[in-house]
Amino acid sequence: MSQNITLGKALKLAAVQAAPIFLNRTATTQKVADLIRLAGTQGADVIGFPEGFIPGYPGWHALLSDGDPLTTSLYLQLFDQAVEVPGPEIDRLQEACREANVTAVIGVNERPPNTTGTLYNTQVFIGSDGTLLHKHQKLVPTVGERLIHASGTTGSKASVQADFGGLSGLVCAENGNPLSQYSVGLGYPVVHVASWPQFLTYGMDVNDLIQVAGKAVANAVGTYVINAASVVDDAEIELYGTDEKIRTFMREERQRRRASIFGPGGVEVARARNGSNEEILYAEVDAGAVRAFKHIFDFAGHYQRPEVFATLFEQYLSGTK
């Protein structure tokens, strides 16, 4: 007769599906702090936030011409409202995590101090005691992001040790990068946060990518995956929905359910109710299931042969591939 077996520590995971206060750093930081505290009242251990959530993901790059004066205006607003890490906004988020006793991974547009033109697409890792654990900058900007974000400078490390075990994160499409998956797998995360935008561009369903890549990470890394994604709100549509084609696209995109949580192997354990409403999606999980999955599939350990593939990297680096 089969029976349920408790494998390890119980964790409560939280995935944010919400809209920022678009291009308003102070207000969005306050909203993030409030969501962290709300998740704390619900007993959450880990909360994941969308891509570039503070002060908002620059979705206009996919919809407006590079030569449109509005494009330049929006970029300047984004740069002005970007976050320094560390900095005063990060201090406020650290305080919220400490008060709520919640570990958080938060997507921000990062501006290095004393610069006038460089931004990074960054995830900030904050521990439940308020410690700034790590930051991960997206390795390669996607499509039009290349006009806004520089390539990441934080190297291959995208995982840390939190109080419950390993914690990792990747931004948007890099969750589908096999080498990124392998890199975070080496940190043996119990929880992985995948941060996603409100949409990609015409003809590309971000929800499909979220579910496919999220499951891929859950399987290849053998971890719980929090998929956190933004919501398109009326204020964002008003700001750069300059014609009916753009407005229709943005309205359709906000109907899609995005936030989800997967278990090791890619089993879905929670899914957002709909796309237009903001919510924190919760799932109570057994951290021991990560170890049980690794019994068979440890792609960072016994179920891998790195020496077999080493020559491929040698060829790539030497330019002889």
Order of alpha helices (4+ residues) and beta strands (2+ residues): beta-alpha-beta-alpha-alpha-beta-beta-beta-beta-beta-alpha-beta-alpha-beta-alpha-alpha-beta-beta-beta-alpha-alpha
